[in-house]
Amino acid sequence: MIRRTLPAALLALSLLAGCAHQAMAPAAPVDLPNLGVVKGQLVAYHDGGAYDRDLARVAGEAAAWLKARVTTLPAGARPALVLDIDETSLTNWPQLKVNDFGYIKAGGCDIQAGPCSSPAWEMMGQAAAIVPTLALFRQARAAGVAVFFITGRPEGEREATARNLAAVGYEGWAGLVLKGTAAHGQSAATYKTAERAKIEAQGYTIIANMGDQDSDLAGGHAERTFKLANPFYFIP
């Protein structure tokens, strides 16, 4: 039997042609949602009542846990509740909507026509309370639970933030932690985990931690965590 083989050069050309054919094959289309459509869905989710229902559901779960947990604490325990601020305790919806969900880092704030930078908006102190969170806050205070706010807002916004919290009904909290220069460059998760550890070091037992970002809740130092809905932005 005679075996016939292709010359080496011809074989190489054949292989290259096959590779070129594969490289030129059209890629499968990427099915991504249209940004304009998604923005419309976000507005409908917020304005149609579903967002408020989702907030109330999670805050209600936190309230039920807090009510049950305080009855089982040993004598002398110092229970604490930790809350994030933006989209957890206060809503920035007017600023988010006027900016078409864009983040504006610097400049002034025209809350009617835009643009409105986040720092300027926060310094105005006009954010409304997220009602289910305010109810949880008041329940905690009535039960003798200390409430701490841990926020990614910078230390320079302390006075405006405290004023805004008090104006909408958050009164009698135990601590307000803002991000100082020592935490510059840290992720939200790293910074907030360390701050919860500091609260525990003061002798408190954090029985609940509620926030709208996974980074508000990651890292432990809380018996239970409660994640509020926030499809409007993401903080790692």
LINQUI-V159254 format. One record per residue. N is the residue number from 1. SS is DSSP state (hx for helix, st for strand, lp for the rest). PHI is phi in radians with two decimals (NA if undefined). Layout:
N & SS & PHI
N & SS & PHI
//
This chain:
1 & lp & NA
2 & lp & -1.74
3 & lp & -1.68
4 & lp & -1.82
5 & lp & -2.18
6 & lp & -1.29
7 & lp & -0.99
8 & hx & -1.02
9 & hx & -1.12
10 & hx & -1.19
11 & hx & -1.10
12 & hx & -1.11
13 & hx & -1.09
14 & hx & -1.12
15 & hx & -1.13
16 & hx & -1.10
17 & hx & -1.10
18 & hx & -1.12
19 & hx & -1.13
20 & hx & -1.10
21 & hx & -1.09
22 & hx & -1.15
23 & hx & -1.17
24 & lp & -1.51
25 & lp & -1.13
26 & lp & -1.12
27 & lp & -1.33
28 & lp & -1.14
29 & lp & -1.10
30 & lp & -1.56
31 & lp & -1.65
32 & lp & -1.85
33 & lp & -1.21
34 & lp & -1.30
35 & hx & -1.07
36 & hx & -1.09
37 & hx & -1.15
38 & hx & -1.08
39 & hx & -1.06
40 & hx & -1.11
41 & hx & -1.17
42 & hx & -1.12
43 & hx & -1.09
44 & hx & -1.12
45 & hx & -1.10
46 & hx & -1.25
47 & hx & -1.39
48 & lp & -1.47
49 & lp & 1.79
50 & hx & -1.15
51 & hx & -1.07
52 & hx & -1.06
53 & hx & -1.13
54 & hx & -1.16
55 & hx & -1.07
56 & hx & -1.11
57 & hx & -1.11
58 & hx & -1.20
59 & hx & -1.10
60 & hx & -1.14
61 & hx & -1.12
62 & hx & -1.12
63 & hx & -1.12
64 & hx & -1.12
65 & hx & -1.12
66 & hx & -1.07
67 & hx & -1.06
68 & hx & -1.25
69 & hx & -1.22
70 & hx & -1.13
71 & lp & -1.36
72 & lp & -1.88
73 & lp & -1.29
74 & lp & -1.23
75 & lp & -1.04
76 & lp & 1.53
77 & lp & -1.19
78 & lp & -2.11
79 & st & -1.26
80 & st & -2.43
81 & st & -2.05
82 & st & -1.90
83 & st & -2.20
84 & lp & -1.30
85 & lp & -1.85
86 & st & -1.25
87 & lp & 1.17
88 & lp & -2.14
89 & lp & -1.80
90 & st & -2.15
91 & st & -1.82
92 & lp & -1.83
93 & hx & -0.95
94 & hx & -1.01
95 & hx & -1.26
96 & hx & -1.09
97 & hx & -1.24
98 & hx & -1.19
99 & lp & -1.59
100 & lp & 0.96
101 & lp & 1.23
102 & lp & -1.47
103 & lp & -1.71
104 & lp & -1.96
105 & lp & -1.46
106 & lp & -2.50
107 & lp & 1.95
108 & lp & -1.52
109 & st & -2.47
110 & lp & -1.85
111 & lp & -1.27
112 & lp & -1.54
113 & lp & -2.08
114 & lp & 1.34
115 & lp & -1.34
116 & st & -2.46
117 & lp & -1.23
118 & hx & -1.07
119 & hx & -1.04
120 & hx & -1.13
121 & hx & -1.09
122 & hx & -1.14
123 & hx & -1.22
124 & hx & -1.20
125 & lp & 1.15
126 & lp & -1.92
127 & lp & -1.19
128 & st & -1.46
129 & st & -1.29
130 & lp & -1.46
131 & hx & -1.02
132 & hx & -1.10
133 & hx & -1.23
134 & hx & -1.07
135 & hx & -1.13
136 & hx & -1.11
137 & hx & -0.99
138 & hx & -1.16
139 & hx & -1.10
140 & hx & -1.07
141 & hx & -1.09
142 & hx & -1.14
143 & lp & -1.57
144 & lp & 1.42
145 & lp & -1.63
146 & st & -1.29
147 & st & -2.01
148 & st & -2.06
149 & st & -1.74
150 & st & -2.15
151 & st & -2.22
152 & st & -1.44
153 & st & -1.07
154 & st & -1.28
155 & hx & -0.97
156 & hx & -1.11
157 & hx & -1.76
158 & hx & -1.03
159 & hx & -1.09
160 & hx & -1.14
161 & hx & -1.21
162 & hx & -1.07
163 & hx & -1.11
164 & hx & -1.14
165 & hx & -1.04
166 & hx & -1.13
167 & hx & -1.12
168 & lp & -1.74
169 & lp & 2.05
170 & lp & -1.46
171 & lp & -2.27
172 & lp & 1.56
173 & lp & -1.31
174 & lp & -1.57
175 & st & -2.89
176 & st & -2.25
177 & st & -1.84
178 & st & -1.98
179 & st & -1.41
180 & lp & -1.65
181 & hx & -1.13
182 & hx & -1.13
183 & hx & -1.70
184 & lp & -1.05
185 & lp & 1.57
186 & lp & -1.37
187 & lp & -1.20
188 & hx & -1.05
189 & hx & -1.09
190 & hx & -1.13
191 & hx & -1.09
192 & hx & -1.27
193 & hx & -1.06
194 & hx & -1.10
195 & hx & -1.23
196 & hx & -1.16
197 & hx & -1.07
198 & hx & -1.14
199 & hx & -1.12
200 & hx & -1.08
201 & hx & -1.13
202 & lp & -1.45
203 & lp & 1.77
204 & lp & -1.51
205 & st & -1.87
206 & st & -1.39
207 & st & -1.47
208 & st & -2.70
209 & st & -2.35
210 & st & -2.17
211 & st & -2.74
212 & lp & -1.77
213 & lp & -2.10
214 & hx & -1.03
215 & hx & -1.21
216 & hx & -1.24
217 & hx & -1.99
218 & lp & -1.21
219 & lp & 1.72
220 & lp & 1.37
221 & lp & 1.09
222 & lp & -2.92
223 & lp & -1.19
224 & lp & -2.40
225 & st & -2.10
226 & st & -2.36
227 & st & -1.79
228 & lp & -1.40
229 & lp & -1.22
230 & lp & -2.76
231 & lp & -1.55
232 & lp & -1.54
233 & lp & -2.79
234 & lp & -2.31
235 & lp & -2.17
236 & lp & -1.29
//
